[in-house]
Amino acid sequence: MNIVRCISCDGYGWFEEDGDPSDCDWCGGIGYVYRGADGADRRIPPGDYEQVAARLEQLEQERLRDLGYTGEARRPWEQKIRRQRQGTQD
């Protein structure tokens, strides 16, 4: 089965209603689903997560690039905005 971005939450895995976040009911909070040959989407069972982890990570990186994210993750003390708030500069 092919793994695709959840069309319900668009890969976010959750919704925020009235300030209260909740997992997407369709994908179970992971942002991706199996799409069968019949075109039907099915939730990825937790027992499959280990098998599909690398593919999910790849899809998530692609989703972030689609949103315009181009950098690498940084630890909080490496983030420029946090250093500025603490009164330190580059």
PEBEL-V120008 format. One line per field, one symbol per residue. psi: psi as a letter, one per 20 degrees, with the letter a starting at -180 (. if undefined). Layout:
psi->???
This chain:
psi->qqprppigjkihirqopkjoqqqphgijjiiqrporhiippqqpqhiigghjgggggghhhgghhhijpiaqqqqgiipghhhghijqr.
